[in-house]
Amino acid sequence: MSPTITTDRLLLRPLTLDDAEAAFEWTGDERVARYMIYSTHENVETTREWLRSIVTSDTRFEFGFVRRSDDKLIGSGGIRLLEDGFWEFGYNFRFDCWGKGYATEASKAMIDHVRRSFGNIKLRAECAAENTASAHVIEKCGLHFTGFGEYKSYDGLKTFRSRIYQL
């Protein structure tokens, strides 16, 4: 199970099935899902299925991001160890929370947690090439652009040219 992490403005905690309605606020928003690996959720039951599918382990941490000022779940994300030894992180926030620094704050907290637990680590992150806001977050976390790649959505309906970052 993922730990609970507190930052200045956020509480990072494990997601539960009780979070389905709140999470549907971003999983069901096509503006948020535009560059994501999942397609827009059509209903809250799809979000419940996603919450049921979340797997955590000693090297895979998934979090709900709760705004401390009002206890509202505003996003989710995670960090996991890949087979090649790199740790990869990602995040997803409600549209009305974009541009407020929450993604950088949450990402840095996840990275710091893994560094405290595992020492010196290698990091990787990837975003759609057109998603300049996400690229900026990744750069604020200290990663550097290393090249272009491609990723597909889980359902295979979307393919993205991506920017790959490493540290």
N, C-alpha and C positions, 0 to 999 in steps of 0.2 A: 504494500500500500504506500502511496506517496505521502510524504510528510506534509505538515502545515508550515508555511513560510510567511512571515510578516514583513512587509516593506512599509515605506512611509505612507502610501495611500492604498495598498492592496493587501489582501489576505489570499495566499495561494493555498488551496486545500483540495482534497480529493473530491471528485464529482460523484453525485449519487443520482438514483432514479428520480428523487424529489426535485432535481434541477431541470427536469425536462421542459416545463413551461417557460422558465427563464431562458434556457439555452435556445429554445426555438425562436426567441427574438433575434438571434443572429444566424442560426442554421437555416431558418426559413426566409432569410432576407437575401435576395439574389444579388444585391450590391456587395454584400459581405462574401458570398459564396463564389463570386465572379472568378477569382484566381485560386480558389481552394481546390484541394484534391478530392473533395466531395461535391456532389451536385446539390443544389438548393433542396432542402427538406420540404416536402409537400405538406406534411402535417406533423403534429407533436408526437405521434406514434413512431415516426421515422427517427425523431430525435431520441425517443426512449430506446429504440433498438440500438442506436449508436452508443448511448450511455451503457447499455447492457454489454456491449462488445468491448468496452475499454479494458485493456489488460495492463497491469502494472507489474513490475518486478524489481529486483535489486538494481537493474540497469535500464529501467524504463519508468519514467515518472510522468504522470498526467495530472493536470491541475485545473480546477475552476478558479477564475480570477474574480474575487469579490471586492468591490469598492468599500473601503472601511468607513467612509463618511456616511453611507446609508445602508450598508449590508446587502447591496444589490449585486447579484452575479452578472458580470458584464462581459465575460469572455472565458476562453479556455486555451490550453496549450500544453506542451510537454517537451521533454528532452529525453533522448534515448541513445544508447550505445549501439553503433552499427557494427557489422561484422568486420569492417576494415579498420576498426579502432577509433574512428571518429565519433564524437557525440554530435547529434543533430537536434536542433530545437526548432519549434514553430509555435505560432500563436494565432488567435482568432478573436476579434472583438466586435461587439455591437457597433453598428454604423455611427450612432451618436457619440461613441467614445473614441472615435478615430481622431488623430491629431492632438491628443492630450498627453502624450508621453507614457501611456499605460503599457503599450507593447514593449517599449524599451525597459521600463521598470520591471515588468514581469520576466522578460527574457534574461536580464542581468541577474535577477534573483534565482532563476533556475540554474543558470550557469554557475553562480557562486555556490549554490547547494552542491552541485556535482564536483566542483573543485575542492570544497571542504571534505567531501566524502572520498574522492578518488585521487586527489593531488593534481599534478600537472596533466592536463587533458588536451586533446586535439578537438577542435570544433569545426562543424560544417553547418551551413544553412543554405537554403535554396528558395528562390521566389520567382514568380513570373517576371520575365524581362520588363514588361510594361508596368509592373507594380513598383513604381519608384518609391512610394512611401515605405513599403516593407523593406526594400533595399536599403533605405536610409536607416531604419531601425537596426538592421543587421550590421551595418557599418558602425553605428553608435556602440554596438556591443564589441567592437574591436576586430571584427573579421574583415578580410580583404578579398576583393573580387579576384577570382582565379580563372574564370572562363564561362562559356555558355553551355547549356545542356538542354534537356527536355524532360518533361514529366507529363503523365496522363492522370486523369481523374480515375477514381476507383471503378466507376462504371464504364470507363473507356470513351465517354462522350466528349470529353474535352482534352485537348493536347496543348501544352504551353511550351514555348521557348523560355528557358529559364536562365537566371543569373546564379552562379554558384560562388559561394564565399567560404573561406577557410581561415583558421587561425591555429 
